[in-house]
Amino acid sequence: MGNYHVKSHDGHRDLTKQGADRASISKPTKAEILQATQEFMAGKTGSVKIHRADGTFEEERTYPRSADPSTSKG
């Protein structure tokens, strides 16, 4: 299972695999990166942690949705 983060970087948003140096995807807006992330994660199992522009944690999404633990509050 891959762990990814969506963070702001130099005026755009990046999807980066945890531990990687380079972004897998980069888009200018949050809406665009979230759409691209959904497409990128199709067929993959993983967790995406989404961060606000200030770097604080906002939410976590699990792909595929069926892999989301049923005991979590989210």
GUDREN-283931 format. One record per residue (C-alpha): x negated, y, z; residue in three letters. Coordinates in steps of 0.5 Angstrom, whole numbers, plus 500, padded with zeros to 3 digits. Layout:
// GUDREN-283931
XYZala/...
// end
This chain:
// GUDREN-283931
500500500met/497507498gly/497513502asn/498520499tyr/499527501his/502533497val/498539499lys/497546496ser/490547493his/488554490asp/495556488gly/498550486his/500543489arg/496536489asp/498529490leu/492526492thr/490519495lys/488519502gln/480518502gly/480521494ala/476527492asp/480528486arg/488529485ala/492524482ser/496530479ile/496537480ser/502542478lys/504549479pro/510548484thr/513544489lys/519542485ala/514540479glu/509536484ile/515532487leu/518530480gln/511528478ala/510524484thr/517520484gln/515518477glu/507517479phe/510512484met/515508480ala/513501481gly/508502486lys/508501494thr/506507498gly/507513503ser/507520501val/506525506lys/509532504ile/505538507his/508545507arg/504551504ala/501552510asp/498545511gly/503543516thr/507536515phe/514537512glu/516530511glu/514523509glu/517519503arg/516511502thr/516508495tyr/520504493pro/525506498arg/527499500ser/520499503ala/522504508asp/522501515pro/529501518ser/527503525thr/525510523ser/529516524lys/528518517gly/
// end
